[in-house]
């Protein structure tokens, strides 16, 4: 069980899930598809990922099983490759990427302009999240990180927020390291897997809710916005 905590601090954060909140489609899935098309990611690894996604959509796998399959195939799929190769592909991919939900750049800019520490927590690879952060001016990202030695991926998983409590645990670490007051912070999620993260902050918001998050949010008195345009209007009125 993740424990809620309050930090004695004036630093506030705005914490975003990536998929379903910032971007319309799964960022990690789209990026790995791009790598498969470029012949970088081995076809069998890509096929395993897509099979897991289809099984999850058909309720044949749990979220944890999906996450484990994705991270295992990603970490082993890039094993032996130079980190700079994946980083270069991430830059090239993101340079032409514009699949953000309407109003998202303005929302992030709004929080940055008001002194919030902006964070993205996602199961997507950190290489593509770093480029997302650069494009949106996000201050910190946490995602799936594969360990490396001498600039080459060794196939071991260094970090991931793929478990049910993973985002919440990472957020607690971030809050402690950066002296963030979670009671004055915002968090934005779109599925029930974000509940533990949303529960940690003083201002939880369900955005584009699915998988039962709207019901949970309404029961707990959280803000619910069916799309990012509604969210933008809401934030303009309170920030």
Secondary structure, 3 states (H helix, E strand, C coil): CCCCCCCCCCECEEEEECECCCECCCHHHHHHHHHHHCCCCCHHHHHHHHHHHHHHHCCCCCHHHHHHHHHHHHHHHCCCCEHHHHHHHHHHHHHCCCCECCCHHHHHHHHHHCCCEEEEEEEEEHHHHHHHHHHHCCCEEEEEEEEEECCEEEEEEEECCCCCCHHHHHHHHHHHHHCECHHHCEEEECCHHHHHHHCCCCEEEEECCCCCHHHHHHHHCCEEECCHHHHHHHHHHHC
